[in-house]
């Protein structure tokens, strides 16, 4: 089905096909942009720009099976370009913490844990933040992340392990000092 859609895009560049692509991949592209920009309006703008650029450059997509990674890569590049132009800092806004208890006490604990994890992630270097975001926010596989970031899958796995290790170290340091997470970005 994706192959037929790809052929239709390349041969006719029909708006309906673009709308279908947006329907399928729009949320993932938006989340990729939002994870970098931390601004809903800018993420929406980048999402639109991404699909316009994809539409205009569809002939450059060599493997239809990598369309999601290709779209995410466009969004990431456009987001970083925007940040460079605005000289803003990359940071993640939210991180989910597993837990299904619904008591007020557990909700408060969950919120505090999320805050601590968020602070730890913000201390990571951007290359680790990006991998963490793509893995847990957009729920991409390591293979999809490798395609989207144009780095080897082994490097993605390595960065993911390193990011987990750094987050654990920062959280451990925070719990021992009883204060906020802080540490140098590497």
Number of C-alpha atoms within 10 A of each C-alpha: 6 11 11 10 15 21 14 13 19 16 10 10 15 12 11 10 16 17 13 12 21 18 10 12 18 21 14 22 29 23 23 26 29 25 26 25 24 17 13 14 11 16 23 18 14 25 30 17 15 27 22 13 15 20 18 11 11 17 13 10 15 10 10 15 12 13 20 20 22 24 25 27 21 23 30 27 16 19 25 18 12 16 15 11 9 9 10 12 13 18 22 22 17 16 18 14 12 9 9 9 10 10 9 9 10 13 14 12 12 19 14 12 17 17 19 21 21 19 22 23 29 22 22 23 15 18 14 23 22 24 21 25 23 22 17 12 18 17 13 18 14 19 16 20 25 19 20 22 22 13 12 14 17 12 12 25 16 13 18 20 14 14 21 15 12 19 22 14 15 23 22 13 16 17 13 9 10 9 11 15 23 15 15 7 11 10
